Amino acid sequence: MLHEILFYSFGVFALTTGFFVVVEKNPIHAVFFLVLCFVNAAGMLLMVGAEFLAFLLSSICWSNRSSIPIRCNDVEHCCRRS
């Protein structure tokens, strides 16, 4: 019973975060939601028993995390609120 509740909660959270990836206007927030979506999908794969696929999905998630350059040379421009 608990196994099914956890599986469906991971599924609902994965769908919710996937929806927010699409509708979010700020790309940084969209990436955070994408990471959460990957984590929920990895949790679902763990619940099913596909540990290797969950490991691959989480390793893809962590390798893409460092490939997104977030830099701003003009500090005043970055800190300015519009």
C-alpha positions as CSV (number, residue, x, y, z in Angstrom):
1,M,0.0,0.0,0.0
2,L,2.8,2.5,1.0
3,H,4.7,1.4,-2.2
4,E,1.8,2.4,-4.4
5,I,1.2,5.7,-2.6
6,L,4.9,6.7,-3.0
7,F,4.9,5.6,-6.7
8,Y,1.9,7.7,-7.5
9,S,3.1,10.7,-5.5
10,F,6.4,10.6,-7.4
11,G,4.4,10.5,-10.6
12,V,2.2,13.4,-9.6
13,F,5.2,15.5,-8.6
14,A,7.0,14.5,-11.9
15,L,4.1,15.7,-13.9
16,T,3.7,18.9,-11.9
17,T,7.4,19.8,-12.2
18,G,7.3,18.9,-15.9
19,F,4.4,21.3,-16.3
20,F,6.4,24.1,-14.5
21,V,9.4,23.5,-16.8
22,V,7.2,24.4,-19.8
23,V,5.4,27.4,-18.3
24,E,8.2,29.0,-16.3
25,K,9.4,32.2,-17.9
26,N,12.7,32.4,-16.0
27,P,15.1,29.8,-17.5
28,I,17.0,29.3,-14.2
29,H,13.8,28.3,-12.4
30,A,12.9,26.1,-15.4
31,V,16.2,24.3,-14.9
32,F,15.5,23.8,-11.2
33,F,12.1,22.3,-12.1
34,L,13.7,20.1,-14.7
35,V,16.2,18.8,-12.0
36,L,13.2,18.1,-9.7
37,C,11.4,16.3,-12.6
38,F,14.5,14.1,-13.1
39,V,14.7,13.3,-9.4
40,N,11.1,12.3,-9.3
41,A,11.5,10.1,-12.4
42,A,14.5,8.5,-10.8
43,G,12.4,7.8,-7.7
44,M,9.8,6.2,-9.8
45,L,12.4,4.0,-11.5
46,L,13.7,3.0,-8.1
47,M,10.2,2.0,-7.0
48,V,9.8,-0.2,-10.0
49,G,13.2,-1.8,-9.5
50,A,15.2,-0.3,-12.3
51,E,18.1,0.9,-10.2
52,F,20.5,1.1,-13.1
53,L,18.2,3.4,-15.1
54,A,17.6,5.5,-12.0
55,F,21.4,5.8,-11.6
56,L,21.8,6.8,-15.3
57,L,19.0,9.4,-15.0
58,S,20.5,10.9,-11.9
59,S,24.0,11.0,-13.4
60,I,22.7,12.8,-16.5
61,C,21.0,15.2,-14.2
62,W,24.2,16.0,-12.2
63,S,26.4,16.2,-15.3
64,N,24.1,18.7,-17.0
65,R,24.0,20.8,-13.8
66,S,27.6,21.9,-14.3
67,S,27.3,22.5,-18.0
68,I,24.9,25.5,-17.7
69,P,27.1,28.6,-17.5
70,I,25.6,31.3,-15.2
71,R,27.9,34.3,-15.5
72,C,27.5,38.0,-15.6
73,N,30.4,40.3,-16.1
74,D,28.4,43.5,-15.4
75,V,27.4,43.2,-11.7
76,E,25.3,46.3,-11.7
77,H,23.3,44.9,-14.6
78,C,22.7,41.6,-12.9
79,C,21.7,43.2,-9.6
80,R,19.4,45.7,-11.2
81,R,15.7,44.9,-10.8
82,S,13.4,45.7,-13.7
